[in-house]
């Protein structure tokens, strides 16, 4: 009895290690390709850092203090939200479409990589970029905007992870309906616009009318933004935190199911 069980566990560990190596190898190749695309690098690295400053005048007119918010924490959350949208979501839509149209995805499927490994390996560089940006933004805003340390750090990490996972899953789904690399920016635009306006990135949901805020909190990136902001302010109870996590999980499940159902591995003709 002990022999077969031990062999099964060993095989499982070996399989997991092999999958990890394959995903890392694909991620390194994807990172090399990303570095050669100057437009994608600019969008991923510069846009999330520059856009928050464009909304500063509008924030000064909002009554943030009444909701326990400050300009610093609001700008920080906006910057991280823009990182989700541009460093992860839009860059991955273009990456998935480009690899599909260049027959890279089709060739990868003939090897040892499974479909989830291919998608994860392609997404990993963008996700790491988004996570690194978030770390830099948190440190920079703490120093320059006097946001201080997060009051609920246990909410900050789940918020970051939820934002990265949902953005990557929705990028794969959007790529399924995108015909060319040139049209990727157009097909990604609806989610970008809706998230910027309604998910609390440019305008915190806390300052919206209650009925409108209740609707906006159901948008794909709203739970992540809500958790990230609450990580700094500490103004989110256990019930609300669990609700945000459940909404993020629901969007992830829906997006993954849709990707499994509709993702295209070969060029659209």
Secondary structure, DSSP 8 states (H G I E B T S, - for coil): -HHHHHHHHHHHHHHHHHHHHHHHHHHHHHHHHHHH-HHHHHIIIIIHHHHHHHTHHHHHTS--GGGT--HHHHHHHHHHHHIIIIIIIIHHHHHHHHHHHTTHHHHHTTSS--HHHHHHHHHHHHHHHHHHHHHHHHHHHHHHS---S-S-HHHHHHHHHHHHHHHHHHHHHHHHT--SSTTHHHHHHHHHHHHHHHSSSSS-GGGS-HHHHHHHTTSTTHHHHHHHHHHHH----HHHHHHHHHHHHHHHHHHHHHHHHH---S---
